[in-house]
Amino acid sequence: MKESRLKKVLNEMEKKHIPQMIVASPASIFYLTGKWINPGKRMVALYINTKGEKKLIVNELFPVENNIGAELVWYKDTEDPTEILINICNGNEILGIDKDWPAHFLIKLMEKKAAKSFVNGSPIIDRIRMIKDEEEIEFMKEASRVNDYAMSKIVEYLNEKNMEKEVVNILGEIYEKEGAQGFSFSPIVAYGANAADPHCVSGNNKLKKGMGIIVDTGCRKDYYCSDMTRTFFYGEPTEHQKKIFNIVLEANKKAIEIIKPGVKFCEIDRAARSVIESYGYGEYFTHRTGHSIGLETHDFGDVSSVNEEEVKPGMIFSVEPGIYLQGDMGVRIEDLVLVTEDGHEVLNKYPKELHIIK
């Protein structure tokens, strides 16, 4: 059990008057225990309370060591794990529930009155996970190092021979050779007009001279996620293409430039968005400027116009402005940024300046 992290969670539970909680997210269970379990449709639940009880209810199919710092409560496929959990919960107290816990588990607990009332307990751990400790920061830096390397290698395969989806497959091979645990999300390799779709599904499109290329990719290394986007051009870009690229690059740099403790997320979004708006392309920047990242690609928290929260040392999030011109082209440039005590550190080292592939 990661006792220092658990202590923070228990302290917040006491402050919010939530005496008991069920943690079901694989990422949050890992955060507290150091054990990652992908249960599929089966139930896995870490029960904790402010009296010090720690019980992990888990199917016997999943190997879990006895030294994780919580009592292991096993169940078989022929048993109903919710009945076990009902007997563990205190029916006279409020119970915090994981936001993503399947409804059929929760409904049964509610029907059996396993608690006095049920509340969303996830914000407690979500907010604690926003601030990375030193160990996590090192893992995030290593994941970004692998991502930098993958980007440097994949440029060699951006040519007329390889379709978008073939480049994605090659990225997977590069990550595997570097010891990563696969993609942190479904990567995007988009050629030409396909890049105007921010969530393009890489397909059979082939590269031709004059096309722009978006590569948005990340890996999971030591369970921590990386994420980076670079835009390239295959052959000499037009003045129009250069203009759009340079606007997005300026927006990326302006937003990163102001990051330091005390700055609000919405101010970072405004810094990027105001640049793009000043050139008349505001309507073509169609998404928030970034998202928090850590054990999940989209951790709690975002860089958006409505987020008034101030950034704090230890937070890591993306800055990824873009311009998407339907039927024409798209440009996105994304970096991960760590907030330090007196400023920031960009985790991605791979260059983001204009790169023309001959």
Buried (B, 14 or more C-beta within 10 A) or exposed (E): BBEEBBEBBBEBBEEBEBBBBBBBBBBBBBBBBBBEBEBEEBBBBBBBBBEEEBBBBBBEEBEBEEEBBBEEBBBEEEEEBBEBBBEBBBEEBBBBBBBEBEEEBBEBBBEBEBBBEBBEBBBBBBBBBBBBEEEBBEBBBBBBBBBBBBBEBBBEBBEEEBBBBBBBEBBBEBBEEBEBBEBBBEBBBBBBBBBBBBEBEBEEBBBEEBBBBBBBBBBBBBBBBBBBBBBBBBEEBEEEBBBBBBBBBBBBBBBBEBBBBEBBBBBBBBBBBEBBBEBEBBEBBEBBBBBBBBBBBBBBBBBBBEBEEBBEBBBBBBBBBBBBBEEBBBBBBBBBBBBBEEEBEBBBBBEBEBBEBE
